[in-house]
Amino acid sequence: MQTLEEWKEFVDELKQQWRILWRDRIDDRVRAEGIADRDYSMLFVDRGTVIIATRDYRPPDFLEILQLHSPPSANVVVPPVPSVGGWGKFIRSVLSKQERFAGRRRRAPPEPNHKKKQQLKKGGRGWLHL
């Protein structure tokens, strides 16, 4: 079993290979696709594998690769996939529905602020001259 520090070091190395993969790819302008220039065993990508294309192509996903490498106890380190829900959905569905500060007393509502009324025209008789 890996420790948390070893796992973080492994993830950093994986991120480094991920950056190199995208930086050093071979762009084929005729076929409009990007090709891996060498083998990346940690990323499960072989030399010559198409990593980006224009139509109907799903590029490799870093989080999926990370989950393939992760031990069962590493779920805390890896965030959930956004298509499943992610942290934002968890916050909206669970945390925002909880009552905040349950033990705290509520403040009294502020006293109503009565404005001083203006003087009535014609002594309160209205606009009509009687």
C-alpha positions as CSV (number, residue, x, y, z in Angstrom):
1,M,0.0,0.0,0.0
2,Q,1.3,3.4,-0.9
3,T,1.5,6.3,1.5
4,L,0.0,9.6,0.7
5,E,3.4,11.2,0.0
6,E,4.3,8.4,-2.5
7,W,0.9,8.8,-4.1
8,K,1.4,12.6,-4.5
9,E,4.8,12.0,-6.0
10,F,3.4,9.5,-8.4
11,V,0.6,11.9,-9.5
12,D,3.2,14.7,-10.0
13,E,5.2,12.4,-12.3
14,L,2.1,11.4,-14.1
15,K,1.2,15.1,-14.6
16,Q,4.7,15.7,-16.0
17,Q,4.3,12.9,-18.6
18,W,0.8,14.3,-19.4
19,R,2.3,17.7,-20.2
20,I,5.1,16.2,-22.3
21,L,2.6,14.1,-24.2
22,W,0.6,17.2,-25.3
23,R,3.6,19.4,-25.8
24,D,5.6,17.0,-28.0
25,R,2.8,15.5,-30.1
26,I,3.1,15.4,-33.8
27,D,0.5,17.5,-35.6
28,D,-0.7,16.0,-38.9
29,R,-2.3,18.9,-40.7
30,V,-3.5,16.8,-43.6
31,R,-5.6,14.4,-41.4
32,A,-6.2,17.1,-38.8
33,E,-5.1,15.0,-35.8
34,G,-2.4,14.9,-33.2
35,I,-0.2,11.8,-32.8
36,A,1.9,10.7,-29.8
37,D,5.6,10.9,-30.7
38,R,6.8,8.1,-28.3
39,D,5.5,5.5,-25.8
40,Y,4.0,6.7,-22.5
41,S,3.5,3.6,-20.5
42,M,2.2,5.3,-17.5
43,L,-0.5,7.0,-19.6
44,F,-1.4,3.9,-21.6
45,V,-0.4,5.6,-24.8
46,D,1.8,4.0,-27.5
47,R,3.9,5.6,-30.1
48,G,1.7,6.6,-33.1
49,T,-1.6,6.6,-31.1
50,V,-4.0,9.4,-32.2
51,I,-4.5,11.6,-29.1
52,I,-6.5,14.4,-30.7
53,A,-8.7,14.5,-33.8
54,T,-11.5,16.8,-35.1
55,R,-14.5,14.6,-35.5
56,D,-16.1,11.9,-33.3
57,Y,-13.0,11.3,-31.2
58,R,-12.7,11.2,-27.4
59,P,-9.2,12.2,-26.3
60,P,-7.6,10.5,-23.3
61,D,-8.8,11.8,-20.0
62,F,-6.3,12.4,-17.2
63,L,-8.7,11.6,-14.4
64,E,-9.6,8.3,-15.9
65,I,-5.9,7.4,-16.3
66,L,-5.4,8.5,-12.7
67,Q,-8.3,6.3,-11.5
68,L,-6.8,3.3,-13.3
69,H,-3.6,3.7,-11.3
70,S,-5.2,4.6,-8.0
71,P,-5.4,2.1,-5.1
72,P,-8.8,1.6,-3.6
73,S,-8.0,3.8,-0.6
74,A,-7.1,6.8,-2.7
75,N,-10.7,8.0,-3.3
76,V,-10.1,10.9,-1.0
77,V,-7.3,12.3,-3.1
78,V,-9.0,12.0,-6.5
79,P,-12.1,14.2,-7.0
80,P,-15.2,12.7,-8.5
81,V,-15.7,12.9,-12.3
82,P,-17.7,16.0,-13.3
83,S,-20.0,14.0,-15.5
84,V,-21.1,11.9,-12.5
85,G,-21.7,14.9,-10.3
86,G,-18.5,16.3,-8.8
87,W,-18.0,18.6,-5.8
88,G,-20.4,21.3,-7.1
89,K,-23.4,19.0,-7.3
90,F,-22.6,17.6,-3.8
91,I,-22.5,21.2,-2.4
92,R,-25.8,22.1,-4.1
93,S,-27.6,18.9,-3.2
94,V,-26.3,18.2,0.3
95,L,-24.5,21.1,2.0
96,S,-26.8,23.9,0.8
97,K,-29.9,22.1,2.2
98,Q,-28.4,21.8,5.7
99,E,-29.5,24.3,8.3
100,R,-26.6,26.6,9.2
101,F,-25.6,27.4,12.7
102,A,-28.3,25.3,14.4
103,G,-27.2,26.1,17.9
104,R,-27.0,29.9,17.4
105,R,-29.8,32.2,18.5
106,R,-31.4,34.3,15.9
107,R,-31.2,38.1,16.1
108,A,-34.4,40.1,16.7
109,P,-35.8,41.6,13.5
110,P,-34.9,45.3,13.2
111,E,-37.5,47.8,14.4
112,P,-39.5,49.3,11.6
113,N,-38.3,52.7,10.6
114,H,-41.3,55.1,10.5
115,K,-40.7,58.2,8.3
116,K,-42.1,61.4,9.5
117,K,-45.1,62.3,7.3
118,Q,-45.1,65.5,5.2
119,Q,-47.5,68.2,6.0
120,L,-50.9,67.7,4.2
121,K,-51.8,70.1,1.5
122,K,-54.8,72.4,2.3
123,G,-54.7,71.2,5.9
124,G,-55.8,67.7,4.9
125,R,-58.9,68.7,2.9
126,G,-57.3,67.5,-0.3
127,W,-56.9,69.2,-3.7
128,L,-60.5,70.3,-4.1
129,H,-61.5,73.8,-2.9
130,L,-64.6,73.6,-0.8
